[in-house]
Amino acid sequence: MRRLAAAFAELEVHYVCTSSDVAAEVAPAPLSVVPDANLKQKAALIPLAIKTLWVVLRTRPHFVLSTGAAPVFRLAIR
């Protein structure tokens, strides 16, 4: 996703990731960290969905770009 950053230089960008280690890499853009989960960790999907929904409601994105990760699929389609 960072390879596309230059294309969004004039836009407000907010990153969401499962690791806070990328904060320096995406700075000065804001970063929200969500818990990691997958289908083998079904119980972890609930906190992931809640946190992702909170980020979407708080930031109100006009566009969502995803690497294909699970959280965006359900919440970004409105």
N, C-alpha and C positions, 0 to 999 in steps of 0.2 A: 504494500500500500504506500510505503514511503517513496517508492519510485515515481508515484503519481503526484507527489506533493507540489511540484512546480506548476502543475496544471491548475492547482487550486490556490495559487499565491494571492490572488485578489479576493478570495472568499474567506469567510469565517469557518474554520475547521475545528472540530472537536473529535478527538480520538477516544476509542474505547478498546481496552485490551485486558487480558487476564493477568498481566504482569506490570508492576510499577517500574520495572527496570528500564522501560522504554521512555520514561518521562523526559530524560535529557535529550533523547533522540528526536522527540516530537516537539520540544519546546521551540517557541513560546506558546504553541497551541495547547489548550487544556486537554487533560487526559483523565478519563474515568476508568477505574479498575473494577472489573466484575469478576466474580468467582469462576473458576474453571469447572466445567462439567461435560459429561458425555453420556451416551446411552447406557454405558456400563455403570454409571453413577447416577441412577435415576433420582435419588433423593437430593442430589446436588443441583438438579435442574430447577427446582423450585426457587431457591435463593438467587440463582442465576437469572431466572425470568423476572423476579421481583426487582432486582437491581437494574436489569436492562430496561424494564418498563419505566423505572424511576428516571433513568438517564434520558430516555426518549421524551418523557413528559416534561422534564426540566429544561432540556435543550431545544425541543420542538424543531427537529431538523426538517429542512425542505427536501433534502436528498440524503439517501443512505447508501454508502458503498460498503460492500462486505466481501470478505475472503471466502464466504460460503459457510461461515460459522452459524451454529444453530440459533443463537438468540435473535439475530436480526431477521431471520426468515419469517417468524410469526409476528413479531412486533412492528416491523417496518411496513408491512402490507396493510394499508388502511384505505 
